[in-house]
Amino acid sequence: MDDCLIFLPEENITRQVISQLWDGYLIGEEGTVQDFLGVHIQPDEQGSLYFTQPGLMESIIKDLNLTDCHPKFTPAISVLHPDHDGHARTESWNYRSVIGKLNYLAQMTGPDILMAVHNCARYSTTPTYLYEQAVKCIGRYLATT
């Protein structure tokens, strides 16, 4: 088994279960549910839960060198199309690595960027300047949100 959560009504029962698991298995304790697997879980007054990944968002923004950027209020301007004769990329950040991070973010807590990320991921083999700018647009949107 990999990562899991244990929810029990009383703290002392939780401690007993964890102690029993330690007897038979090599386990570690990562902390509270609020930051399980890098996903910050925040309840509101109405009982709804909000899921965010601030650490991953900061990592993406840093990768894209967008720590101080103009805000964008949408993750994409248009649908991307093949750009076979497009200009070469001008930046040195790893396109595939950023797409991987964006995809994880989109799947876990960011459905608002899912289509834009999927669009950019389609061109991971030979990204051009156009696709690089599209990824940066997603980054600027993340910096705004």
Buried (B, 14 or more C-beta within 10 A) or exposed (E): EEEEEEEEEEEEEEEEEEEEEEEEEEEEEEEEEEBBEBBBBEEEEEEEEEEBBEEBBEBBBEBBEBEEBEEBEEBBEEEBEEBEEBEEBEEEBEBEEBBBBBBBBBEBBBEEBBEBBBBBBEBEEEBBBBBBBBBBBBBBBBBEB
